[in-house]
Amino acid sequence: MPKRILQGTVTSDKNEQTVTVLVERRFTHPVLKKTIRKSKKYRAHDANNQFKTGDAVRIQECAPISKTKRWEVVTDAS
């Protein structure tokens, strides 16, 4: 099964080797037919502490690294 890749924005880089990434998805409401924005935060592994708050990044699923980290930063999203 392929690993999921998501694109989002770094909202926090205060932890060592960890960034918090906000991923936003848009979809049409099934009844109202209105476009809705939903967001979710993921904690991702950043081994070299190279990403800062505000950076656009891609994250990929991986084996659990800690209690809350199941994602790793792949590259910049630019």
VENSUL-V339541 format. One record per helix or strand of 2 or more residues. SS is the DSSP state (H for helix, E for strand). FROM is the first residue (numbers start at 0). LEN is the number of residues. If there is no record, write none. Layout:
BEGIN
SS/FROM/LEN, SS/FROM/LEN
END
This chain:
BEGIN
E/4/8, E/17/11, E/34/11, E/55/6, E/70/6
END
